[in-house]
Amino acid sequence: MFLFLVIALAVVVAAVTLAVVGGGEGTGPLPEVAPERLYDPLPPDRPVDRADIDHLRFPLATRGYRMADVDDALNRVAAELAERDARIADLESALSGAHASAVSFEKPAPEDHQ
């Protein structure tokens, strides 16, 4: 039994060594693979909507996602959120101004009783 374990261990070590070293002549290193790129980025010609974010998928890199792709997408979403927040603030300001003028317009003039 001990001899079987020693032989099995030798076979495993030989297989791992061949896999790491290359295992023969004529086989060179693996060819370089082009890094994956974000094929379906956020649309540049219109505002980003919920469906764009739902369909956004980042390609995997060596240690997770490509930081440049993620940073670009987050910067785009942040800029559009800032634009929408500014627009909402402008509309709320205009609405409160219109509401204040409507309230002052609806107040009846005081009547003089003599």
Secondary structure as the mmCIF struct_conf table of DSSP 4:
data_model
#
loop_
_struct_conf.conf_type_id
_struct_conf.id
_struct_conf.beg_label_comp_id
_struct_conf.beg_label_asym_id
_struct_conf.beg_label_seq_id
_struct_conf.end_label_comp_id
_struct_conf.end_label_asym_id
_struct_conf.end_label_seq_id
HELX_RH_AL_P HELX_RH_AL_P1 PHE A 2 VAL A 21
BEND BEND1 GLY A 23 GLY A 24
TURN_TY1_P TURN_TY1_P1 GLU A 25 GLY A 26
HELX_LH_PP_P HELX_LH_PP_P1 PRO A 29 GLU A 32
HELX_LH_PP_P HELX_LH_PP_P2 ALA A 34 GLU A 36
BEND BEND2 TYR A 39 ASP A 40
BEND BEND3 PRO A 44 ARG A 46
HELX_RH_AL_P HELX_RH_AL_P2 ARG A 50 HIS A 55
HELX_LH_PP_P HELX_LH_PP_P3 PHE A 58 PRO A 59
STRN STRN1 LEU A 60 ALA A 61
TURN_TY1_P TURN_TY1_P2 THR A 62 ARG A 63
STRN STRN2 GLY A 64 TYR A 65
HELX_RH_AL_P HELX_RH_AL_P3 MET A 67 GLU A 106
BEND BEND4 LYS A 107 LYS A 107
HELX_LH_PP_P HELX_LH_PP_P4 PRO A 108 ASP A 112
#
